[in-house]
Amino acid sequence: MHASASRKALGGFFISGLLMSFPGAILPAWGYHLRSDFSTTGYFFLGMNLGVLASLWIALILLPRRGTNFVLSIACALAAGAMGYLALFSPPAPDWTRILGFFIIGIAAGLLNTAVFHAISTIYQINSAATINLAGTFFGVGCLTTSLFIAFTFNAYTVASRLILFAVIPAIFSIAFARARVAIDAPIRHRPWQQVARDFRNPLAILFSLLLFFQFGNEWSIAGWLPLFLIHRIGVSPVTALVLLSVFWLALLLGRIVCQAILPSVGHGKLLMTNVVTAMLGCITLVLTNNEFGATMGILLVGFGFSIIYPLVVEKIGARFPNYHPGYFNGIFSFALTGGMLAPWLLGYLADWSGVEIVMALPMAGTCAVFMLLVAIMVESKLSGRGSLQPEDHRI
């Protein structure tokens, strides 16, 4: 019964992937690669982040009263409505009108994530890493769909037409969720503020939260700014830049599938370190490259490197902090995740100051920080007698 509900609910991660990857894919279509005011572009990411934050409180109200089906359906309907709104207010409409559209998209994505994790809460508690990896696979397919859709329709339709066509996908899911029996409703978990405050005094919790902060910032900086960086850095066309963005999402997706297959037979600590080093090499390649081949190789390395870091880190956090659940707002770890999402906004100001090349230099520095934090966590595990990052249950 739980497995059947989860299969139906996981479609929400696909729509979430469509929405969260939308800014990076749509910016070239709107002509922002021809503009130099990158800080304005950054406000689109800020608007989405604020929408995700607002969705946390909306979900706390709606889930207990209306159930998971309703929240999933209304989130998809909001997403479809936001796409229609952005179709009406595409350039040359004022930039602030599109910021509002991204705010609504953020609300829709946040509601989807919370509702889906709420629906699969039981399975997550049984096997957190596999659940996160499976969710990430659906999410990655959604991200890949967005970039390919925008790339393949770039010269075929107007931006408004593409957005209206794109809105059909969440609209169909909204109807499907309204009619389906998805959720096995679990009680909404609230953490007292006293427990949340104690997390900020726990050195290990701070290390893990910093790791999440930098890793989330790395992933979304690349996802949001990669097309604009490639257009300015090596002079590719917008369509080629979107295809290379698709290569990033495909590498991330395939990396998760491959790592899922080898997780039972490979030490998780070794796998994490290998992936972090691979991502560092990819970031260095992107910073130094001046041609399409080098960019492709760097993107592949970064995608494969990032693919397994978040699922394994979440698994380890769940083993050490039982109150943690990625679908709920739970203190220091949620602050880290939402804080990491501010990185694409910050990059807009940095790009205005020093050029668009900074958008790859910052993830490179962030990946180095992830490496050092991972070493610190492994040292702490040894000193505390907990051993390596390998979990007690190897059936991932």
N, C-alpha and C positions, 0 to 999 in steps of 0.2 A: 504493500500500500504506500509506504514512504517512497519507494523507488519510482512508482508510477507518478506520484505527485511531483517528485523532483524532476523527472523528465519533462513534464509539462511546464514547470516553472522555469527551467533553465533557459527557455526561449527568451526570458526577460534579460539575460546577460547578453544575448545577441543584439537586442535592441539597445541596451546600454552601450555596447561597443560601437554601434552606429552613431550614437549621440556623442560619446566622449571623444571620438576621433573626428568628429565633424569640423571643428574649427581649423585644424591643420589642413584638411582637404579643401575646404571652401575658400580659404583666403586667396589662393591664386586665381580661382574662378571669379572672385570679386575684384581682381586687379590690384591687390595689395602688394604684389611683388613689384609694381611700378611706382610705389610710394616709398618715401624715406622716413616718414613719421612712425617708426616702429612702436613707440609708446602707445599710440592710439590703438594699434593692433593688440597690444598687451591687455587693453581693457576688455576685449572680448573674452579672454581667458579669466580675467577677474570676475566678470559678470557670471560666467558659468560656475566658478568656484563659489560665489555667494549663493547661487541657486542651489548647489549641492548642500551647503550649510543650512539653508532655509528648509530644505526637504527633510532634514533630520527631525525637526520639530513638527512638521506637517505629518510625517509618518507616525510619530508617537500619538497623534490625535486620531488619525484615520484607521490605523491597523486594529486597535482594540474595538473600535465601534463598527467598522464596515468590513473588516476581513481582508485577507491577502488578495483574493480575486479582484475585489473592487479597486484596491490600490494599484495593482498591476494594470488593470484596464484603464484607469484614469491617468496613470503615468504615460501610457502609450498614446492616449488621446491628447494629452498635453504636448507630447513630442510632435505629433502630427500637426497640431494647431500652431506650434512654434515654427515649424517648417513653412507652413502657409503664411504666417506672419512675415518671416524673413523673405519669402518670395515677393511680398508686397513692398518691403522696405530694403530691397537690394540697392546698391549704388545706382544713381547718385543721391539716394536718400541720406540724411545726416547719420553720422556714425553712431550717435547715442541711441537711435532707434534700433539698431542691430544689437547693441549691448543688452537691451531689454529682452530681445529674442533669445540671446544666449543665456540670460538669467532663467528664462522659462525652461530652456533645454536642460540646464543644470538641475532644476527642481525635478524634472521628469526622470533624469538619469539617477538622481539620488533616491527618489521613491522606488524606482525599479530595483536598484541594488538592495535597498533595505527590505523590500517585500520579498524578493527572491531568496535572500539569505534567511528571512523569516520562515519561508516555506520549506527550505531544505535544512533547517536548523538541526534536526535529529541526525541526519546523515553527516553533517559537518562535525558533530560531536563524536561520531564513530570514527571518522577518518578525515581529518582536517586537510592534510596536504593533497590527497586525491580529490577532495571536493573542490578546493581552491583551484587545482590544476584543471579540472573539468570545467569549472566556471570560467577560468581564464581562456580555455579553448573556445567556448561559445563566444566569449567576449572578443577574442582575437578574430574569429570569423566575421563578427560584426564590423570590427575596425577595417579589416581587409575589404569587406563589401563596400564600405563608404568610399575609400580611396579609389577602388577600381571603378565604381559607378561614376564618380566625378571625372576620373581620367577618360573613360571611354565615351562619355557624353559631352566632353569639354567643347568640342567644335560642332556638335550636332544640334544642340538645343541652347536656348537662352538660359541664363542663370535661374530666372523665375520658373521656367518650365521644368528644369532639373529638380528644383526644390519641391515643386508640387508633386512630381513623380516620386521623389524620395519620401514625401509625407505619406504616400500610400502604404509603405511597409509598416510603420508603427500603427497606422489606422487599422490595417488588417489584424495585427496582433491585439489591438484594443478590443476588437470584436471577439476574437478567439478567446481571450482571457475572460471576457464578460460571460461567455457561454460555458467555459470549461470549469470543472471542479478541480482546482489546482491545489489548494492549500490544505495541509494538516496543521491547523493553527496551534502554534506553541505560545506559551505565555510571554508577553513582552517583558524583557528584563530591564529593570532600572537599577543603576548603581548609585548608592548614596554618594553625595559630594565628599564625604569624609574619606571613603575608599578611593575616590578619584584623586584627592589631594595626597593620599599616602603614596600613590604611584610616583609622584614627582619627587619623593624622598628616597626612592629605591634606585640605586646606581644601575642595576641591571635593566630595569625598566627604561631608564633614561638612555642607555646604550641602544636598546632595541628600538626605541622611538626615534632616536637620531638616525638609525639605519633605515627605518621606514621613510623618514623625512627625506633623506638624500636620494634613496632609490626611487621613490615616487616622483620627486622633482626631476631626476635624470630621465625617467621614462617619458614623462609628459612634456618636458622641454624638447626632447627629440621629436616626439609625435606631433607637437604643435608647430615647431619652427623648421623642421627638416625641409619641406618644399621651398620656403623662402630662402633658406640658407643655400640650397643647391642652385637655385636660380641666380643668386647674387654671387656666390663663390666660384662656380665653375661654368656659369652661363648656359645651363640647360633650359629647354623650353618648359613652360608650366606643365604640359602633359607628361614629359619625361620625369619631371620632379614628382608628380603624383604617382607615376609608375614605380619610382624608386621608394616612395613612401609605402606603396603596397609591398615592395620587397622587404621593407622593415617589418611590417605586420606579418608577412608570410614567414620570415625567419623566426619571429617571436612565437608564432603558432606552431611551426614544425619543431622548434626547440622544445616546447612544452610537451609535444607528443613523444619525441625521442627520449627526453628525460623521464617522462612518466614510465616508459618501458624499461629503463635501466635503473630506476630508483631502488628496487629491491636488492640489487646486487652491487651497488656502489655506495661507499660511505658518503653521507649527506654533507659532512664538513668538507671533504675533498671536492665534491661536486660543486658546492657553493664557491669555494676558492677558485676552482677552474673557471667557472662562469664569470666571476668578477674580473679575473685577469683577462679573459677573452673580451669582455665589455670594455675594459681599459684600453686594450690594443685597438679595438674598433673606434673608440673615441679619438685616440691619437691619430689614427689613419684619416678620419674625417677632418680633423683640424689641419692636417698637413697636406691633404690631397688638393690637386688642381685639375683633375680630370674625372671623367665619368666612371672609368674602371676602378680607380682608387676609391671613389665614393661608394660604388656598389660593394666592394670588398669590406669597407668600413661599416656599411649598413648591415651586411650579413653578420659580421662579428658582433656588433652591438646587439642585434636582434637575438642571436643565439645566446649571447652572454646574459642578457636581461631575462631570458625566458623562464628560468627556474628560480631566480633569486627570491622573488616575492612569495611564491607558494611555500618554499622551504623556511623562510623567515617567519611567516605566519604560523606554520606548523610548530616551530620551536617556541614562539611566543605562547601559543596555546598550551604547550606542554609545561611551561614554566609559570604561566599566569592563567589559571583555569577560568577566570572571569572574562577573558578576552573572547570576543566574537566579532568577526569583520563586518557583520551586517548591522551592528548597533553602535551607537556613540558610547564609547567606553573609556573615557579619560585620556591619558597621555598618548596612547597609540592613535586614537582618532585625531587628536590635535596634530600629531606628526603627519598623518596622511593628508589632512586638509591643508596643512602648512606646506607640504611638498607640492600640492597643486598650485600654489602661488608662484612657483618658479617660472612658468611661462609668462606670467604677468611681469615679473621682475625683469625678465630678459628683454622685454620691450624697451625699458628704460636703459638697460645696459647697451642694447644695440644702437639706440640713438646716440649714446655717449662714445662708443668705440667701434661701431660697425657691426654688421650682422654676423661676422665671424665669431663673435663672443658666444653665440647661441650653441656652439659645439664645444667651446673651451670650458664653459660652466659645467656641462654634464661630465666632461673628463675629470674636472676637479672633484665633482660629486662622487664619481665612481671610485676615485682614490680614497675619498672619505669612507665610502662603504667598505672598501678593502681593510682600512685601518680599524674600523669599528668591528668588523667581523673577526679580525685577529684579537681585539680586546675581549670580545664575547667568548671566544674559544679559550683564551687564557683564563678568564673568570670561571669557565666551566671546569677547567683542569684544577684550579685552585680550590674550588668548592667541592671537588670530588664527584662532579656529575658526569665527567668524561667528555666525550666529543659531542658534536651536534647530532649524532645519530640518535633517532628516537627509540624509545623502548619497544614500540610496535613497528616491525619492519614491513608490515603488509600495506604498503602505500600503493 
